[in-house]
Amino acid sequence: MKRYFILSFLITLTICSLAEARIKVSGRGAKMNFNPDSISAEYKESFELMSIKCIKCHTMERTVIAIQTGRAPITGQPFNRQAVKAYGIKMLRKPNSDMNKKEIRDIVIFLNYLLKENAN
């Protein structure tokens, strides 16, 4: 019985992986941001765009917290794919957002990528 338990335990360890797929974060408070080294190469351009455009109105800390917790830090509402799309539409309608449809689309796709990576 003891051998069976040990064998089962070893098989479980080899099958299960403890790899962390989450996007890493650096900094604290207002300086908090996603670590660029942990972002896939195909999303680097969108990350840079978001880092320039989104911090005009709020710190990146709000975005990081929303991705990590699944909740918008100010309202407490769920921050999921549907919310990301709604925020994108909201930013498109804001006259001072200085963002066009393509930029918003790229950022929405990037935020959905971050949500997916954080869920793993």
Backbone as CSV, one residue per row, in Angstrom:
resi,resn,N_x,N_y,N_z,CA_x,CA_y,CA_z,C_x,C_y,C_z
1,MET,0.821,-1.191,0.000,0.000,0.000,0.000,0.870,1.264,0.000
2,LYS,1.940,1.225,0.775,2.835,2.361,0.866,3.514,2.614,-0.475
3,ARG,3.922,1.545,-1.153,4.558,1.681,-2.466,3.583,2.267,-3.481
4,TYR,2.336,1.847,-3.413,1.305,2.353,-4.320,1.124,3.854,-4.111
5,PHE,1.099,4.289,-2.884,0.960,5.701,-2.564,2.148,6.499,-3.097
6,ILE,3.338,6.015,-2.872,4.538,6.708,-3.332,4.569,6.761,-4.857
7,LEU,4.226,5.657,-5.510,4.185,5.620,-6.964,3.145,6.615,-7.494
8,SER,1.983,6.646,-6.884,0.936,7.591,-7.290,1.401,9.029,-7.112
9,PHE,2.058,9.267,-5.997,2.571,10.609,-5.717,3.598,11.034,-6.760
10,LEU,4.516,10.162,-7.119,5.536,10.471,-8.111,4.935,10.702,-9.499
11,ILE,3.970,9.917,-9.856,3.299,10.093,-11.150,2.572,11.439,-11.182
12,THR,1.922,11.769,-10.096,1.226,13.053,-10.004,2.202,14.208,-10.150
13,LEU,3.355,14.114,-9.513,4.359,15.171,-9.612,4.880,15.335,-11.027
14,THR,5.040,14.245,-11.743,5.563,14.347,-13.105,4.517,14.877,-14.077
15,ILE,3.267,14.608,-13.801,2.198,15.067,-14.688,1.861,16.531,-14.419
16,CYS,1.762,16.902,-13.169,1.382,18.265,-12.794,2.595,19.179,-12.826
17,SER,2.386,20.345,-13.357,3.456,21.328,-13.432,3.116,22.514,-12.550
18,LEU,4.099,23.067,-11.933,3.893,24.228,-11.087,4.316,25.513,-11.796
19,ALA,4.385,25.496,-13.103,4.811,26.668,-13.866,3.819,27.810,-13.667
20,GLU,4.342,28.979,-13.524,3.541,30.178,-13.332,3.473,30.930,-14.651
21,ALA,2.274,31.056,-15.215,2.118,31.702,-16.512,1.752,33.176,-16.376
22,ARG,1.559,33.647,-15.176,1.117,35.017,-14.984,2.156,36.025,-15.460
23,ILE,1.640,37.150,-15.861,2.495,38.254,-16.272,3.097,38.865,-15.015
24,LYS,4.380,39.047,-15.007,5.063,39.586,-13.839,4.882,41.098,-13.769
25,VAL,4.937,41.606,-12.542,4.724,43.020,-12.282,5.962,43.584,-11.598
26,SER,6.268,44.831,-11.894,7.389,45.492,-11.222,6.909,46.822,-10.651
27,GLY,7.591,47.299,-9.624,7.258,48.573,-9.010,6.133,48.446,-7.991
28,ARG,5.891,49.551,-7.310,4.827,49.622,-6.306,4.079,50.932,-6.457
29,GLY,2.839,50.928,-5.993,2.049,52.154,-6.027,1.924,52.719,-7.426
30,ALA,2.104,54.027,-7.536,1.959,54.700,-8.832,2.995,54.236,-9.855
31,LYS,4.066,53.629,-9.410,5.126,53.137,-10.316,4.894,51.694,-10.760
32,MET,3.815,51.073,-10.296,3.526,49.677,-10.645,3.238,49.561,-12.138
33,ASN,3.810,48.519,-12.742,3.603,48.280,-14.166,3.883,46.817,-14.465
34,PHE,3.449,46.365,-15.621,3.753,45.016,-16.057,5.216,44.956,-16.450
35,ASN,5.870,43.864,-16.130,7.277,43.690,-16.492,7.352,43.387,-17.985
36,PRO,7.998,44.249,-18.766,8.053,44.039,-20.221,8.688,42.710,-20.630
37,ASP,9.583,42.177,-19.799,10.246,40.910,-20.131,9.288,39.724,-20.088
38,SER,8.165,39.857,-19.364,7.236,38.741,-19.247,6.106,38.812,-20.271
39,ILE,6.175,39.780,-21.171,5.130,39.954,-22.186,5.611,39.367,-23.508
40,SER,4.738,38.606,-24.129,5.032,37.960,-25.410,5.430,39.008,-26.450
41,ALA,6.349,38.638,-27.331,6.871,39.558,-28.345,5.770,40.129,-29.242
42,GLU,4.745,39.335,-29.517,3.687,39.821,-30.408,2.849,40.929,-29.769
43,TYR,2.932,41.106,-28.458,2.154,42.128,-27.754,3.000,43.292,-27.257
44,LYS,4.293,43.293,-27.534,5.180,44.361,-27.056,4.728,45.735,-27.552
45,GLU,4.367,45.824,-28.825,3.944,47.104,-29.397,2.673,47.608,-28.717
46,SER,1.726,46.712,-28.468,0.489,47.099,-27.778,0.778,47.524,-26.341
47,PHE,1.716,46.841,-25.699,2.102,47.205,-24.331,2.689,48.614,-24.308
48,GLU,3.565,48.912,-25.250,4.167,50.244,-25.314,3.114,51.310,-25.586
49,LEU,2.174,51.008,-26.485,1.083,51.933,-26.788,0.251,52.193,-25.534
50,MET,-0.098,51.129,-24.829,-0.878,51.269,-23.605,-0.104,52.069,-22.559
51,SER,1.192,51.838,-22.471,2.026,52.540,-21.496,2.095,54.037,-21.773
52,ILE,1.890,54.428,-23.015,1.928,55.849,-23.371,0.546,56.482,-23.251
53,LYS,-0.454,55.826,-23.820,-1.791,56.417,-23.910,-2.575,56.364,-22.599
54,CYS,-2.543,55.244,-21.920,-3.421,55.056,-20.760,-2.996,55.865,-19.540
55,ILE,-1.698,56.157,-19.440,-1.244,56.882,-18.244,-1.510,58.384,-18.332
56,LYS,-2.117,58.825,-19.412,-2.496,60.234,-19.503,-3.595,60.566,-18.490
57,CYS,-4.453,59.588,-18.197,-5.584,59.830,-17.297,-5.468,59.104,-15.957
58,HIS,-4.741,58.002,-15.925,-4.602,57.247,-14.673,-3.271,56.504,-14.669
59,THR,-2.868,56.061,-13.494,-1.612,55.315,-13.399,-1.811,53.904,-13.928
60,MET,-0.718,53.268,-14.272,-0.780,51.882,-14.739,-1.161,50.958,-13.584
61,GLU,-0.995,51.419,-12.365,-1.360,50.621,-11.189,-2.818,50.169,-11.270
62,ARG,-3.709,51.035,-11.722,-5.125,50.665,-11.836,-5.323,49.496,-12.787
63,THR,-4.609,49.521,-13.899,-4.723,48.439,-14.881,-4.142,47.149,-14.325
64,VAL,-2.994,47.231,-13.674,-2.346,46.044,-13.100,-3.260,45.405,-12.059
65,ILE,-3.818,46.208,-11.174,-4.701,45.681,-10.124,-5.940,45.043,-10.744
66,ALA,-6.506,45.679,-11.767,-7.688,45.119,-12.427,-7.384,43.761,-13.042
67,ILE,-6.229,43.637,-13.691,-5.844,42.362,-14.297,-5.592,41.312,-13.218
68,GLN,-4.890,41.677,-12.156,-4.541,40.718,-11.107,-5.751,40.234,-10.317
69,THR,-6.671,41.143,-10.021,-7.795,40.792,-9.147,-9.064,40.423,-9.901
70,GLY,-9.160,40.846,-11.161,-10.393,40.610,-11.906,-11.485,41.589,-11.532
71,ARG,-11.116,42.665,-10.829,-12.050,43.704,-10.403,-11.466,45.074,-10.722
72,ALA,-12.312,45.981,-11.200,-11.882,47.358,-11.422,-11.640,47.994,-10.054
73,PRO,-10.470,48.584,-9.827,-10.129,49.071,-8.483,-11.016,50.201,-7.965
74,ILE,-11.549,51.031,-8.826,-12.374,52.149,-8.375,-13.816,51.712,-8.117
75,THR,-14.416,51.027,-9.086,-15.831,50.660,-8.974,-16.058,49.311,-8.312
76,GLY,-15.068,48.448,-8.357,-15.241,47.101,-7.809,-15.990,46.170,-8.749
77,GLN,-16.324,46.656,-9.928,-17.040,45.841,-10.913,-16.097,44.790,-11.494
78,PRO,-16.639,43.688,-11.996,-15.786,42.663,-12.619,-14.987,43.249,-13.772
79,PHE,-13.748,42.834,-13.876,-12.878,43.249,-14.981,-12.586,41.996,-15.787
80,ASN,-13.404,41.782,-16.814,-13.286,40.605,-17.671,-13.312,41.056,-19.121
81,ARG,-13.424,40.113,-20.041,-13.411,40.451,-21.472,-14.520,41.445,-21.827
82,GLN,-15.666,41.252,-21.260,-16.800,42.140,-21.539,-16.512,43.556,-21.019
83,ALA,-15.939,43.649,-19.828,-15.603,44.952,-19.254,-14.506,45.640,-20.062
84,VAL,-13.527,44.857,-20.523,-12.446,45.425,-21.338,-13.023,46.043,-22.608
85,LYS,-13.943,45.352,-23.226,-14.584,45.871,-24.440,-15.344,47.161,-24.125
86,ALA,-16.059,47.171,-23.005,-16.814,48.366,-22.603,-15.877,49.543,-22.334
87,TYR,-14.745,49.278,-21.685,-13.773,50.341,-21.438,-13.199,50.864,-22.752
88,GLY,-12.971,49.964,-23.700,-12.483,50.377,-25.010,-13.456,51.313,-25.700
89,ILE,-14.729,50.968,-25.661,-15.759,51.820,-26.268,-15.818,53.165,-25.545
90,LYS,-15.719,53.122,-24.230,-15.726,54.352,-23.428,-14.566,55.261,-23.819
91,MET,-13.381,54.680,-24.002,-12.206,55.469,-24.378,-12.344,56.033,-25.794
92,LEU,-12.986,55.291,-26.666,-13.200,55.755,-28.035,-14.102,56.988,-28.037
93,ARG,-15.057,57.021,-27.129,-16.017,58.134,-27.059,-15.472,59.348,-26.316
94,LYS,-14.437,59.158,-25.516,-13.860,60.290,-24.773,-13.140,61.215,-25.745
95,PRO,-13.490,62.494,-25.742,-12.866,63.410,-26.706,-11.375,63.649,-26.447
96,ASN,-10.929,63.531,-25.216,-9.522,63.809,-24.909,-8.672,62.551,-24.744
97,SER,-9.180,61.399,-25.187,-8.409,60.159,-25.036,-7.245,60.093,-26.019
98,ASP,-7.340,60.843,-27.108,-6.291,60.877,-28.120,-5.965,59.483,-28.644
99,MET,-7.018,58.669,-28.832,-6.847,57.297,-29.314,-7.796,57.053,-30.482
100,ASN,-7.306,56.342,-31.481,-8.165,55.985,-32.604,-8.645,54.538,-32.446
101,LYS,-9.511,54.108,-33.364,-10.093,52.762,-33.277,-9.046,51.657,-33.265
102,LYS,-8.039,51.768,-34.120,-7.012,50.724,-34.201,-6.230,50.627,-32.907
103,GLU,-5.861,51.768,-32.338,-5.115,51.761,-31.077,-5.934,51.134,-29.962
104,ILE,-7.193,51.510,-29.886,-8.059,50.942,-28.850,-8.241,49.448,-29.067
105,ARG,-8.427,49.050,-30.313,-8.570,47.615,-30.618,-7.329,46.844,-30.186
106,ASP,-6.147,47.383,-30.492,-4.893,46.730,-30.102,-4.771,46.617,-28.583
107,ILE,-5.149,47.663,-27.874,-5.068,47.632,-26.410,-6.088,46.669,-25.828
108,VAL,-7.293,46.616,-26.390,-8.317,45.672,-25.920,-7.825,44.233,-26.117
109,ILE,-7.246,43.948,-27.260,-6.697,42.605,-27.519,-5.584,42.294,-26.521
110,PHE,-4.731,43.273,-26.256,-3.641,43.085,-25.297,-4.177,42.839,-23.884
111,LEU,-5.181,43.613,-23.468,-5.766,43.412,-22.131,-6.421,42.036,-22.017
112,ASN,-7.051,41.586,-23.086,-7.637,40.233,-23.073,-6.543,39.174,-22.957
113,TYR,-5.408,39.406,-23.610,-4.252,38.515,-23.469,-3.783,38.482,-22.012
114,LEU,-3.682,39.657,-21.392,-3.251,39.725,-19.987,-4.232,38.993,-19.076
115,LEU,-5.531,39.168,-19.326,-6.532,38.452,-18.520,-6.373,36.949,-18.665
116,LYS,-6.159,36.497,-19.888,-5.996,35.054,-20.142,-4.739,34.516,-19.446
117,GLU,-3.634,35.230,-19.573,-2.381,34.797,-18.946,-2.507,34.788,-17.429
118,ASN,-3.195,35.754,-16.875,-3.339,35.838,-15.437,-4.258,34.742,-14.894
119,ALA,-5.179,34.263,-15.733,-6.109,33.215,-15.298,-5.438,31.863,-15.197
120,ASN,-4.341,31.652,-15.916,-3.651,30.352,-15.908,-2.992,30.067,-14.587
